[in-house]
Amino acid sequence: MSSYEKARRENIARNKELLKSLGLDKPFFEPVEKARKTKTVSKKRKSELTEDTNEDSTAPPRKTTRKETDSLASESEGSVRRSTRNKGKVVDYNAESVSKDQTPISFKAGIRTTKNIGPLGREDGKRVHDPKRFGSIPGIQVGTWWETRQGCSTDSIHAPWVAGISGGPDGAYSVALSGGYDDDVDEGYAFTYTGSGGRDLKGTKAAPKNLRTAPQSSDQSFDNSFNAALKRSSETRKPVRVIRGFKSASNYAPIEGYRYDGLYVVEKAWMEKGLNPKGYLVCKYLFKRLPHQPPIAVRVSESDGPHNEEDLDAEDIENNKSMDEVEEDAKEDAEDTDAEGDAV
């Protein structure tokens, strides 16, 4: 076993003990997030492709006969061509058409499907709320997901497109989990998080574009504005929004895109030796999820109890149920079952 792997395992074990010391209460049921269906080609489409392939490649391509309407033919040479659909109509090209339904057409048409159980957020457009605020964003429920970080920024959940920490002098507003450090532990309702800095973002002469994947080349510090924001949050205990990305290896990471998993508090901030050959220091943080929030969807269920996973996923998220409410429903169902057994 290499010295790196040995140090990584020791750090993970220590981080797991920290999470265990928080005394987490996970929900009785955890929604399950399944893989997205792959797009299949219909038999009719396959036969058309086969026929096109078998055609004589030397034959000239078929051309579509161009038809000119009387209205187009009657236009003078210097006039501007316009659509015949708008003939005689006054079109206001400056008017803005705003749709409340932001679901992409590809999802509505059934061309694309997803197993993310939460609602899909916006991917572009004008921000409605200021992302530099503590706590939740109005109108964005826990479990909402986006295809890109741009969408998270549009809906003000996490403003930066690249940086993992968003904060100010009074604390951090949000963080993004994307599996950036090997020894961080994510148990869903609590996790350890490594700070920012200590890497040469200019890269090296041999690899000038390694950017954020560059090795640690100096100590991290709480003087860094991002790290200082999280340290300040550990003192004020103001809630921090958390999004998880698909690149994370955690069981609680989404299968695709980026998902809003609710509000957390920073329980602790400290510095320790990082997983790098020269022992540069890194800033570490311990996060714990606030209670009374909907359960987090998992990639693989850790519960062996029998339940209708699909109905539970859709219903709990749609009704925005908290963990306590889900557990209470489960207890009531169990009591009803026992009562029926006694009656028999």
DRENVEX-435005 format. One record per residue: z, y, x of N, C-alpha, C in turn. Coordinates in steps of 0.2 Angstrom, whole numbers, plus 5000, padded with zeros to 4 digits. Layout:
BEGIN
ZYXZYXZYX...
This chain:
BEGIN
500049945004500050005000500050065004499650115003499550175007500150225006500250265010500850315010500750355003500050375002499950414996500150384990499950314989500050274983500850264982501150254988501850244987502250314985501950374988502250434986502150444978501550434976501250444969501750404964501850344966502250294962502950324961503250344967503950374967503950434963503450484963503450544959503450524952502950474950502850454943503550434940503850384944504550354942505050414941505050464945505550514945505350564939504750574937504550614932504650574925504550514925504750474919505450474917505850474922506650484921506750554918506450604921506550664918506350674910505750644909505650634902506050594898506350544900506850504897507450534896507650584900508250614900508250664894507650684891507650734886507850704879507850634879508050594873507450604867506850594869506350604864506350564858506250584852506150554846505450554844505150494845504450484843504350464836503850484832503750464825503750394824503950364818503850294817503150274817502750314814502050294814501650354819501150324823500750374827500050364825499650414822498950414820498550384826498050344824497650314830496950344830496750364835496050404836495650354839495050334836494550284838493950314841493650274845493050294848492450314843492050364846491450384841490950334841490650334835490050284835489450314838489050264842488450284845487950284840487450334842486850344838486350284838486150254833485750194833485050224830484550184832483850204830483650154825483450184819483250134813482650094815482550034811482049994812481350024811481350064806480650104805480450144811480950184813480850224819480650184825480950124826480750084832480050054831479850044825479150014824478650074825478850134823478350194825478250204832478850194836478850204843478350154846478450084843478050034846477350044845477150064839476450084837476150134842476550194843476350244847476150224854476650174857476550144863475950104864475750064859475150024859474550054858474550114856473850154855473550164862472850174861472450184867472650244871472950244877473150304880472550344882471950324882471350364884471050404878471350384872471050424866471350494867470950544865471250614865471750624859472250664860472750674855472450704849472750684843472550704837472750784836472350824833472450894832472550904825473050944824473150964817472651024815472351014809471851074807472251134805472051184808472351254807472151284800472551304796472351334790472551404789472151444788472351514787472351534780472851564778472851594771472451654770472351674764471951734762472351794765473051794764473451844766473351864773473351814777473351814785472651844787472151814783471451834785471251904783471651924778471451994776471852054780472352024784472652074788472252104793472352174795471952204800472152184806471752194812471852164818472452204821472652264819473152294823473852284819473852254813474452244810474852184813475552184811476052144813476052084809476052024812476051964808476751944805476751934799477451924796477351854791477951824790477951764786477751774779477351734776477151744769477651734765478251694767478751684762479151754760479051804765479351864764478851924761478251904759477851944757478051984751478052044751478252084745479052094745479452064749480152074749480352124755480952154753481252194758481852154762481752144768482152104772482652144776483252134775483752174779483952134785483652144791483752104797484352124801484652174799485352194802485952164798485852144792486352114788486652054792487352044792487651984795487851934790487551874791487751814787488351774790488851774786489451744789489651684784489651624787489851564783490551544785490951524780491651504781491651434784491151394782491151324785490751324792491151314797490951314804490751254806490651194802490451134804489751134806489551104812488851104815488451064810487851084809487351044805487250974807487350964813487250894815487750844812488350874811488950834808488850824801488550884798488450884790487950834789487450824793486850784791486950714793487550694796487650634798487350604805487050654808486750634814487250614820487750654819488350644824488950634820489350584823490050574819490550574825491150574823491750574827492350544824492750514828493350484826493950534827493850594830494450644830494650654823495250644821495450644814495650714812495650764816495850834814495250874812495250934810494750974808494351004814493751014814493351044819493351124819493551154825493551224825492951254827492951324827492351354829492151344836491451354838491251354845491051414848490951464843490751534846490851584840490751644841490851694836491451744839491551794835492051844836492751814835493251834840493951814839494251854833494651814829494951844823495651864825496051824830496651844832496751854840497251884842497351894849497651834852497351804857497651744860498251764864498451824866498951844870499551854865499751804862500351804857500751734858501351734857501751674857501751634850501751574851501851534845501151514842501051494836500451464833499951524831499351504830498851554828498751544821498751594817498651584809497951554808497951504803497351464801497151404806497551394811497351344816497851294815497751234812498251184811498351134817498851104818498951054823498450994822498050974827497550924827496850944827496751014826496151044826495851034833495151014834494851004840494251044841494051044847493451084849492951044854492351054854491951014858491951044865492151114866492151144873492751184873492851204879493451254880493251324877492551334877492351404874492651404867492651344863492851344856493551364856493951334861494751344861494851424862494451454866494451524867494251564861493751544857493551574851494051584846494451524845494951524840495651544843495651574849496251604852496751554853496651484853497151444855497351444862496751444867496851444874496251484876496451544879495951594880495451574886495751554892495351544898494851484897494251494899493751434899493851384905494151404910494251364916495051354917495351404918496051404920496551364915497051324918497451284914498051324911498151384913498751424911498551494909498751514903498651574900499351604899499451664902500151694901500151774903500751794903500851864904501551874907501751944908502451954911503051924907502951914901503451884896503451814896502951774899502951704898502251684897502151614896501551584895501351574888500751594886500551584879500251514878499951484883499651414882499451384888499451314888499251274894498751224891498351204896497851144895497951084899498051024896498150964900497450934901497250924907496650884909496650834914497250814916497350764921497250784928497450844930497250874936497650844942498250824941498650794946498850724945498850684950498950604949499650594947500150634949500850614948501150644942500750684938501050704932501050654926501550654922501650604917501650634910501250614906501150634899501350584894501950594891502150544886502050574879501650624878501450654871501950704869502550684868503050734865503450764871503250744877503550784883503050764889503050804894502650794899502850834905502650814911502750854917502050894919502150954922501450994923501551024930500951024933500951054940500651124940500951164943500751234943500051254946499851314947499251334949499251364957498751364960498651384967498751334972498651354979498751314984498151274986497551294983496951264985496451314986496051304991495551354994494951344989494851394984494351394979493651414982493651434988492951444991492651384994493051334995492851274997492851275005492451225008492451225015491651225017491551225024490851235026490451175024490751115024490451055023490351045015490851075011490751065004490951135001490551175001490651244998490751254991490651204987490651204980491251154977491651134981492151094978492751124974492751194975493151234970493851204968493951194962494551164959494751094962494251064964494450994967494550994974494651054977494751054984495451034985495651004991496250974993496751034994497451014993497951064994497951095001497951155002497851185009498451235010498851245005499451295006499951275001500551305001501151294996500951334990501151314984501151344978501751394978501751444974502251494974502351514967503051534965503151564959502951634959502651664964502451734965501751734961501351674961500751664958500851684950500451724947500551754941500551704935500151644936500151594931500851554932501051534938501651504939502251544937502251604938502751654936502851654928502251654925502251654918502651594915502451534918502851474915503551474917503751494923504451504925504851544920504451604918504751644914504851614907504451574905504451534898505051484898505251464904505851414905506451454904506451524905507051564904507051594897506551614894506551644887506451584882506251524884506151474879505651494873505251534875504751554870504251494869503951474863503551424862502851434866502551374869501951374872501451334868500851354867500351314864500051264869499951204867499651154872499051124869498551114873497851084871497851024876497550974874497450914878496650904878496350884884495650874885495550804886494950784885494650714885494750684892494750724897494750694904495350664906495950684903496550654904496650584903496950544907497050474906497650454902497950504899498550494894498350464888498750424885498650384879498550444873498850494874498850554869498350604870497850594875497250634875496750614870496350664868495850654863495250614866494850574862494350534865493750584867493650634864493150684865493450754864493150804868493350874867494050894869494250944865494950974867495350984860495950964860496350954854496950994855497151034849497751074849498351024847498851014851499350974849500051004848500051074846500651104844500951144849501651154848502051204852502551164856502651184862503151154866503551214870504151184872504551234876504551204883504651254888504751234895505451224896505651164897506351144898506651164905506151154910506351164917505851184922505951214927505451234932505751224939505451194943505651184950505051174955505251164961504751154967504851094970504351054972504450994976503850984980503950934985503350914989502850884985502150904986501650874982501350814985500850784982500550724984499950754989500050774995499550795000499850775007499350765011499550735018500050785022499950845021500350895025501050915021501150885015501750905012501850975009501251005007501351075004501751064997502151114996502551124990502151144984502351114978501951134972502551154967502351194962502751214956502751154951503251134948503251084943503651114937503451084931503751104925503851044920504351054916504550994911504451024904503951004900503851024893504150974888504351004883504650964877504350994871504050944866503750964860504350994855504151044852504651064846504651014840505151004837505150964831504850994825504750944820504450964813503750984814503350954818502650954818502350894817501650894815501350834813501250784819501250724819501250674824500550684828500650664834500050674839499650604838498950614838498550554837498550524844498550454844498450414851497850374851497650364857497050324858497150254856497650224858497850154857498550154854498650124848499250124845499850084849500450114849500950084852501450044847501250054841501650024836501349964833501749904833501449844830501649834823501949884820502049884812501449884808501349844803500749844799500749914795500149944795500050004791499250014790499050054785498350074785498250134789497950124795497950174800497450234798496850214795496350264793496650304787496950274782497250314777497850364779498250334784498850374787498550434791498050424795497750474799497550534795497050514790496750574786497250604782497750564779498250604774498750644778499050614783499550654786499250714789498650714792498450774795498250824790497850804785497650844780498250884776498850844775499450874772499850904777499650904783500050944789500750914789500850854788501550824788501850824795502550834795502950834801503150764802503450754808503650684810504150664806504650704804505250684800504950664793504450704790504150684784503850614784503450604789503150534790503650484790504150494794504650434795505050424788505150484785505550484778505150444773504450454773504050414769504050344770504050324777504050254779504750224777505250254777505950224775505950214768505650264764505650254756505250194754504650184758504250124757504550064758504950064764505350004765505849984760506250044758506750034753506450004746505850034744505550004738505349934739505049914745504949844746505549794745506049824748506649774748506949774740506849824737507049824730506649774726506049774727505549734723505749664725505949644731506049574733506749554730507249604729507849584726507749564719507249604715507149594708506849524707506349504712506049444711506549384712
